[in-house]
Structures are given as C-alpha cells and as structure tokens.
Amino acid sequence: MKGLSILRFVQIVFCFPIIILFATAKMSSIEQIIFIALFTLYTIIYEVIFLTLSKRKRTTKRSSS
C-alpha cells in the first residue's frame, strides 16, 4: 500500500502540472482557468472516491477475518 501512496504523490506533484502545461499552452486566459478548475475538481472527486473505496475494502477484509 505504501508503493501506491508514493505513486499517487508522484502523479499529483509531477505529472498533473505537465499535463496542465501542455494542455493549456495554446488556450486563452479564461480557457486556461476553466480547464485548470475542471481538471482540479475532477482530480479531487476521483481521489475522494478512490480513498473511500479503498477504506471500504480494508474495513471489509478486517471484519471478515
């Protein structure tokens, strides 16, 4: 599980800014703001769902043993 945490950290800190940089290179200011806001919102929602599901799986495994 520790490897997954490190992988998520690397993805958020290094990969997402590069994706945003390349994706917004030819956009106007307002388009950049909208894209970054939507991308950030999507990432936050995805992480919340991911963390909720992983906690639920861990709880299920503990209670069944």
Jmol script that loads the backbone (N, CA, C; Angstrom):
load data "model"
ATOM      1  N   MET A   1       0.824  -1.193   0.000  1.00  0.00           N
ATOM      2  CA  MET A   1       0.000   0.000   0.000  1.00  0.00           C
ATOM      3  C   MET A   1       0.867   1.256   0.000  1.00  0.00           C
ATOM      4  N   LYS A   2       2.053   1.154   0.593  1.00  0.00           N
ATOM      5  CA  LYS A   2       2.955   2.298   0.635  1.00  0.00           C
ATOM      6  C   LYS A   2       3.405   2.688  -0.771  1.00  0.00           C
ATOM      7  N   GLY A   3       3.651   1.691  -1.633  1.00  0.00           N
ATOM      8  CA  GLY A   3       4.059   1.960  -3.008  1.00  0.00           C
ATOM      9  C   GLY A   3       2.996   2.725  -3.763  1.00  0.00           C
ATOM     10  N   LEU A   4       1.727   2.411  -3.492  1.00  0.00           N
ATOM     11  CA  LEU A   4       0.627   3.108  -4.148  1.00  0.00           C
ATOM     12  C   LEU A   4       0.579   4.566  -3.714  1.00  0.00           C
ATOM     13  N   SER A   5       0.830   4.834  -2.444  1.00  0.00           N
ATOM     14  CA  SER A   5       0.828   6.207  -1.946  1.00  0.00           C
ATOM     15  C   SER A   5       1.929   7.026  -2.601  1.00  0.00           C
ATOM     16  N   ILE A   6       3.104   6.435  -2.737  1.00  0.00           N
ATOM     17  CA  ILE A   6       4.222   7.129  -3.379  1.00  0.00           C
ATOM     18  C   ILE A   6       3.899   7.385  -4.844  1.00  0.00           C
ATOM     19  N   LEU A   7       3.302   6.404  -5.504  1.00  0.00           N
ATOM     20  CA  LEU A   7       2.919   6.563  -6.901  1.00  0.00           C
ATOM     21  C   LEU A   7       1.896   7.681  -7.072  1.00  0.00           C
ATOM     22  N   ARG A   8       0.902   7.753  -6.203  1.00  0.00           N
ATOM     23  CA  ARG A   8      -0.114   8.817  -6.279  1.00  0.00           C
ATOM     24  C   ARG A   8       0.535  10.177  -6.038  1.00  0.00           C
ATOM     25  N   PHE A   9       1.460  10.254  -5.084  1.00  0.00           N
ATOM     26  CA  PHE A   9       2.149  11.508  -4.803  1.00  0.00           C
ATOM     27  C   PHE A   9       2.927  11.978  -6.028  1.00  0.00           C
ATOM     28  N   VAL A  10       3.680  11.081  -6.646  1.00  0.00           N
ATOM     29  CA  VAL A  10       4.463  11.428  -7.840  1.00  0.00           C
ATOM     30  C   VAL A  10       3.538  11.871  -8.967  1.00  0.00           C
ATOM     31  N   GLN A  11       2.430  11.168  -9.125  1.00  0.00           N
ATOM     32  CA  GLN A  11       1.485  11.516 -10.182  1.00  0.00           C
ATOM     33  C   GLN A  11       0.916  12.913  -9.970  1.00  0.00           C
ATOM     34  N   ILE A  12       0.506  13.229  -8.757  1.00  0.00           N
ATOM     35  CA  ILE A  12      -0.102  14.530  -8.487  1.00  0.00           C
ATOM     36  C   ILE A  12       0.922  15.652  -8.574  1.00  0.00           C
ATOM     37  N   VAL A  13       2.098  15.451  -8.010  1.00  0.00           N
ATOM     38  CA  VAL A  13       3.089  16.531  -7.946  1.00  0.00           C
ATOM     39  C   VAL A  13       3.807  16.759  -9.272  1.00  0.00           C
ATOM     40  N   PHE A  14       4.119  15.691 -10.005  1.00  0.00           N
ATOM     41  CA  PHE A  14       4.924  15.848 -11.214  1.00  0.00           C
ATOM     42  C   PHE A  14       4.134  15.735 -12.513  1.00  0.00           C
ATOM     43  N   CYS A  15       3.228  14.770 -12.600  1.00  0.00           N
ATOM     44  CA  CYS A  15       2.542  14.525 -13.874  1.00  0.00           C
ATOM     45  C   CYS A  15       1.433  15.535 -14.154  1.00  0.00           C
ATOM     46  N   PHE A  16       0.618  15.857 -13.168  1.00  0.00           N
ATOM     47  CA  PHE A  16      -0.502  16.750 -13.410  1.00  0.00           C
ATOM     48  C   PHE A  16      -0.069  18.141 -13.875  1.00  0.00           C
ATOM     49  N   PRO A  17       0.950  18.756 -13.269  1.00  0.00           N
ATOM     50  CA  PRO A  17       1.374  20.064 -13.790  1.00  0.00           C
ATOM     51  C   PRO A  17       1.856  20.006 -15.242  1.00  0.00           C
ATOM     52  N   ILE A  18       2.517  18.918 -15.620  1.00  0.00           N
ATOM     53  CA  ILE A  18       2.979  18.775 -17.006  1.00  0.00           C
ATOM     54  C   ILE A  18       1.786  18.630 -17.943  1.00  0.00           C
ATOM     55  N   ILE A  19       0.793  17.837 -17.541  1.00  0.00           N
ATOM     56  CA  ILE A  19      -0.420  17.690 -18.345  1.00  0.00           C
ATOM     57  C   ILE A  19      -1.099  19.043 -18.513  1.00  0.00           C
ATOM     58  N   ILE A  20      -1.244  19.778 -17.429  1.00  0.00           N
ATOM     59  CA  ILE A  20      -1.893  21.089 -17.493  1.00  0.00           C
ATOM     60  C   ILE A  20      -1.087  22.040 -18.366  1.00  0.00           C
ATOM     61  N   LEU A  21       0.228  22.023 -18.242  1.00  0.00           N
ATOM     62  CA  LEU A  21       1.077  22.908 -19.039  1.00  0.00           C
ATOM     63  C   LEU A  21       0.895  22.664 -20.531  1.00  0.00           C
ATOM     64  N   PHE A  22       0.961  21.402 -20.951  1.00  0.00           N
ATOM     65  CA  PHE A  22       0.816  21.092 -22.372  1.00  0.00           C
ATOM     66  C   PHE A  22      -0.614  21.306 -22.863  1.00  0.00           C
ATOM     67  N   ALA A  23      -1.586  20.990 -22.036  1.00  0.00           N
ATOM     68  CA  ALA A  23      -2.986  21.112 -22.452  1.00  0.00           C
ATOM     69  C   ALA A  23      -3.418  22.564 -22.596  1.00  0.00           C
ATOM     70  N   THR A  24      -2.837  23.452 -21.791  1.00  0.00           N
ATOM     71  CA  THR A  24      -3.275  24.849 -21.811  1.00  0.00           C
ATOM     72  C   THR A  24      -2.332  25.762 -22.578  1.00  0.00           C
ATOM     73  N   ALA A  25      -1.366  25.220 -23.271  1.00  0.00           N
ATOM     74  CA  ALA A  25      -0.349  26.038 -23.938  1.00  0.00           C
ATOM     75  C   ALA A  25      -0.937  27.012 -24.961  1.00  0.00           C
ATOM     76  N   LYS A  26      -1.953  26.593 -25.698  1.00  0.00           N
ATOM     77  CA  LYS A  26      -2.499  27.450 -26.753  1.00  0.00           C
ATOM     78  C   LYS A  26      -3.874  28.007 -26.414  1.00  0.00           C
ATOM     79  N   MET A  27      -4.246  27.971 -25.158  1.00  0.00           N
ATOM     80  CA  MET A  27      -5.556  28.478 -24.738  1.00  0.00           C
ATOM     81  C   MET A  27      -5.448  29.926 -24.285  1.00  0.00           C
ATOM     82  N   SER A  28      -6.576  30.618 -24.321  1.00  0.00           N
ATOM     83  CA  SER A  28      -6.621  31.975 -23.771  1.00  0.00           C
ATOM     84  C   SER A  28      -6.689  31.885 -22.244  1.00  0.00           C
ATOM     85  N   SER A  29      -6.584  33.014 -21.581  1.00  0.00           N
ATOM     86  CA  SER A  29      -6.563  33.036 -20.109  1.00  0.00           C
ATOM     87  C   SER A  29      -7.805  32.404 -19.501  1.00  0.00           C
ATOM     88  N   ILE A  30      -8.970  32.787 -19.991  1.00  0.00           N
ATOM     89  CA  ILE A  30     -10.210  32.270 -19.413  1.00  0.00           C
ATOM     90  C   ILE A  30     -10.341  30.768 -19.658  1.00  0.00           C
ATOM     91  N   GLU A  31      -9.921  30.308 -20.833  1.00  0.00           N
ATOM     92  CA  GLU A  31      -9.959  28.870 -21.122  1.00  0.00           C
ATOM     93  C   GLU A  31      -9.010  28.111 -20.198  1.00  0.00           C
ATOM     94  N   GLN A  32      -7.842  28.686 -19.929  1.00  0.00           N
ATOM     95  CA  GLN A  32      -6.890  28.052 -19.014  1.00  0.00           C
ATOM     96  C   GLN A  32      -7.481  27.927 -17.615  1.00  0.00           C
ATOM     97  N   ILE A  33      -8.107  28.992 -17.144  1.00  0.00           N
ATOM     98  CA  ILE A  33      -8.700  28.985 -15.803  1.00  0.00           C
ATOM     99  C   ILE A  33      -9.795  27.925 -15.707  1.00  0.00           C
ATOM    100  N   ILE A  34     -10.664  27.876 -16.723  1.00  0.00           N
ATOM    101  CA  ILE A  34     -11.750  26.891 -16.728  1.00  0.00           C
ATOM    102  C   ILE A  34     -11.186  25.473 -16.762  1.00  0.00           C
ATOM    103  N   PHE A  35     -10.201  25.235 -17.630  1.00  0.00           N
ATOM    104  CA  PHE A  35      -9.617  23.898 -17.739  1.00  0.00           C
ATOM    105  C   PHE A  35      -8.968  23.474 -16.430  1.00  0.00           C
ATOM    106  N   ILE A  36      -8.178  24.348 -15.834  1.00  0.00           N
ATOM    107  CA  ILE A  36      -7.488  24.016 -14.580  1.00  0.00           C
ATOM    108  C   ILE A  36      -8.500  23.765 -13.464  1.00  0.00           C
ATOM    109  N   ALA A  37      -9.557  24.578 -13.406  1.00  0.00           N
ATOM    110  CA  ALA A  37     -10.587  24.388 -12.377  1.00  0.00           C
ATOM    111  C   ALA A  37     -11.288  23.041 -12.550  1.00  0.00           C
ATOM    112  N   LEU A  38     -11.673  22.716 -13.775  1.00  0.00           N
ATOM    113  CA  LEU A  38     -12.355  21.444 -14.024  1.00  0.00           C
ATOM    114  C   LEU A  38     -11.429  20.250 -13.782  1.00  0.00           C
ATOM    115  N   PHE A  39     -10.181  20.373 -14.206  1.00  0.00           N
ATOM    116  CA  PHE A  39      -9.210  19.294 -14.017  1.00  0.00           C
ATOM    117  C   PHE A  39      -8.962  19.057 -12.528  1.00  0.00           C
ATOM    118  N   THR A  40      -8.838  20.145 -11.772  1.00  0.00           N
ATOM    119  CA  THR A  40      -8.618  20.036 -10.329  1.00  0.00           C
ATOM    120  C   THR A  40      -9.838  19.427  -9.644  1.00  0.00           C
ATOM    121  N   LEU A  41     -11.025  19.882 -10.028  1.00  0.00           N
ATOM    122  CA  LEU A  41     -12.254  19.339  -9.459  1.00  0.00           C
ATOM    123  C   LEU A  41     -12.374  17.843  -9.751  1.00  0.00           C
ATOM    124  N   TYR A  42     -12.089  17.461 -10.985  1.00  0.00           N
ATOM    125  CA  TYR A  42     -12.126  16.044 -11.366  1.00  0.00           C
ATOM    126  C   TYR A  42     -11.137  15.238 -10.518  1.00  0.00           C
ATOM    127  N   THR A  43      -9.934  15.761 -10.348  1.00  0.00           N
ATOM    128  CA  THR A  43      -8.905  15.062  -9.573  1.00  0.00           C
ATOM    129  C   THR A  43      -9.336  14.895  -8.121  1.00  0.00           C
ATOM    130  N   ILE A  44      -9.887  15.942  -7.535  1.00  0.00           N
ATOM    131  CA  ILE A  44     -10.331  15.877  -6.139  1.00  0.00           C
ATOM    132  C   ILE A  44     -11.450  14.855  -5.982  1.00  0.00           C
ATOM    133  N   ILE A  45     -12.433  14.902  -6.874  1.00  0.00           N
ATOM    134  CA  ILE A  45     -13.542  13.953  -6.801  1.00  0.00           C
ATOM    135  C   ILE A  45     -13.034  12.526  -6.976  1.00  0.00           C
ATOM    136  N   TYR A  46     -12.136  12.321  -7.940  1.00  0.00           N
ATOM    137  CA  TYR A  46     -11.576  10.988  -8.173  1.00  0.00           C
ATOM    138  C   TYR A  46     -10.838  10.490  -6.933  1.00  0.00           C
ATOM    139  N   GLU A  47     -10.033  11.343  -6.326  1.00  0.00           N
ATOM    140  CA  GLU A  47      -9.270  10.941  -5.142  1.00  0.00           C
ATOM    141  C   GLU A  47     -10.197  10.607  -3.979  1.00  0.00           C
ATOM    142  N   VAL A  48     -11.254  11.387  -3.782  1.00  0.00           N
ATOM    143  CA  VAL A  48     -12.196  11.118  -2.695  1.00  0.00           C
ATOM    144  C   VAL A  48     -12.872   9.769  -2.911  1.00  0.00           C
ATOM    145  N   ILE A  49     -13.316   9.506  -4.142  1.00  0.00           N
ATOM    146  CA  ILE A  49     -13.947   8.220  -4.449  1.00  0.00           C
ATOM    147  C   ILE A  49     -12.942   7.086  -4.266  1.00  0.00           C
ATOM    148  N   PHE A  50     -11.722   7.279  -4.763  1.00  0.00           N
ATOM    149  CA  PHE A  50     -10.676   6.258  -4.657  1.00  0.00           C
ATOM    150  C   PHE A  50     -10.369   5.947  -3.196  1.00  0.00           C
ATOM    151  N   LEU A  51     -10.216   6.984  -2.376  1.00  0.00           N
ATOM    152  CA  LEU A  51      -9.907   6.771  -0.964  1.00  0.00           C
ATOM    153  C   LEU A  51     -11.073   6.122  -0.231  1.00  0.00           C
ATOM    154  N   THR A  52     -12.292   6.520  -0.548  1.00  0.00           N
ATOM    155  CA  THR A  52     -13.469   5.935   0.088  1.00  0.00           C
ATOM    156  C   THR A  52     -13.576   4.451  -0.227  1.00  0.00           C
ATOM    157  N   LEU A  53     -13.379   4.098  -1.490  1.00  0.00           N
ATOM    158  CA  LEU A  53     -13.465   2.688  -1.876  1.00  0.00           C
ATOM    159  C   LEU A  53     -12.346   1.863  -1.251  1.00  0.00           C
ATOM    160  N   SER A  54     -11.139   2.416  -1.196  1.00  0.00           N
ATOM    161  CA  SER A  54     -10.035   1.649  -0.616  1.00  0.00           C
ATOM    162  C   SER A  54     -10.229   1.464   0.890  1.00  0.00           C
ATOM    163  N   LYS A  55     -10.790   2.463   1.575  1.00  0.00           N
ATOM    164  CA  LYS A  55     -11.078   2.312   3.005  1.00  0.00           C
ATOM    165  C   LYS A  55     -12.162   1.262   3.218  1.00  0.00           C
ATOM    166  N   ARG A  56     -13.161   1.271   2.355  1.00  0.00           N
ATOM    167  CA  ARG A  56     -14.254   0.309   2.474  1.00  0.00           C
ATOM    168  C   ARG A  56     -13.739  -1.113   2.267  1.00  0.00           C
ATOM    169  N   LYS A  57     -12.828  -1.301   1.314  1.00  0.00           N
ATOM    170  CA  LYS A  57     -12.264  -2.631   1.065  1.00  0.00           C
ATOM    171  C   LYS A  57     -11.436  -3.098   2.260  1.00  0.00           C
ATOM    172  N   ARG A  58     -10.648  -2.179   2.842  1.00  0.00           N
ATOM    173  CA  ARG A  58      -9.833  -2.542   4.001  1.00  0.00           C
ATOM    174  C   ARG A  58     -10.712  -2.918   5.188  1.00  0.00           C
ATOM    175  N   THR A  59     -11.799  -2.180   5.416  1.00  0.00           N
ATOM    176  CA  THR A  59     -12.711  -2.468   6.521  1.00  0.00           C
ATOM    177  C   THR A  59     -13.372  -3.823   6.327  1.00  0.00           C
ATOM    178  N   THR A  60     -13.763  -4.126   5.100  1.00  0.00           N
ATOM    179  CA  THR A  60     -14.398  -5.409   4.805  1.00  0.00           C
ATOM    180  C   THR A  60     -13.441  -6.564   5.069  1.00  0.00           C
ATOM    181  N   LYS A  61     -12.181  -6.431   4.675  1.00  0.00           N
ATOM    182  CA  LYS A  61     -11.206  -7.500   4.889  1.00  0.00           C
ATOM    183  C   LYS A  61     -10.968  -7.736   6.379  1.00  0.00           C
ATOM    184  N   ARG A  62     -10.904  -6.668   7.163  1.00  0.00           N
ATOM    185  CA  ARG A  62     -10.656  -6.815   8.595  1.00  0.00           C
ATOM    186  C   ARG A  62     -11.835  -7.486   9.294  1.00  0.00           C
ATOM    187  N   SER A  63     -13.040  -7.098   8.951  1.00  0.00           N
ATOM    188  CA  SER A  63     -14.201  -7.649   9.645  1.00  0.00           C
ATOM    189  C   SER A  63     -14.457  -9.103   9.273  1.00  0.00           C
ATOM    190  N   SER A  64     -14.034  -9.518   8.085  1.00  0.00           N
ATOM    191  CA  SER A  64     -14.271 -10.898   7.666  1.00  0.00           C
ATOM    192  C   SER A  64     -13.256 -11.878   8.249  1.00  0.00           C
ATOM    193  N   SER A  65     -12.082 -11.382   8.720  1.00  0.00           N
ATOM    194  CA  SER A  65     -11.080 -12.309   9.247  1.00  0.00           C
ATOM    195  C   SER A  65     -11.283 -12.626  10.698  1.00  0.00           C
TER     196      SER A  65
END
end "model"
wireframe off; spacefill off
backbone 0.3
color backbone group
